[in-house]
């Protein structure tokens, strides 16, 4: 019996030791805000190895916008990332850490249009 438990433990350890980057799961690809709005995206990479240092997330949108950020919150098995003020539909996102990367939430904010008659507009 002891040999069987040892073999199972070694197999589990070997599988856990393999490091693969986490890619965003397909149902979240294509998430977008309507025209005239920008998005604020909150990604979560869970099931990461305990004690992992802050990871990096890279995300792209079909507008050409991209976001590369370090996690702003690191918990024992979960890391959180934010990408803000992006336009278009999400095309890809991945983390340099293993785990399960998901789009936890996103919100849309209307882009303020500048009225040159009422205010000074940045060009």
ZILIN-V271083 format. One record per helix or strand of 3 or more residues. SS is the DSSP state (2 for helix, 1 for strand). FROM is the first residue (numbers start at 1). TO is the last residue. Records with the same first field share a line. If there is no record, write none. Layout:
SS->FROM-TO + FROM-TO
This chain:
2->2-17 + 26-28
1->22-24 + 37-46 + 56-61 + 66-70 + 78-86 + 89-95 + 100-110
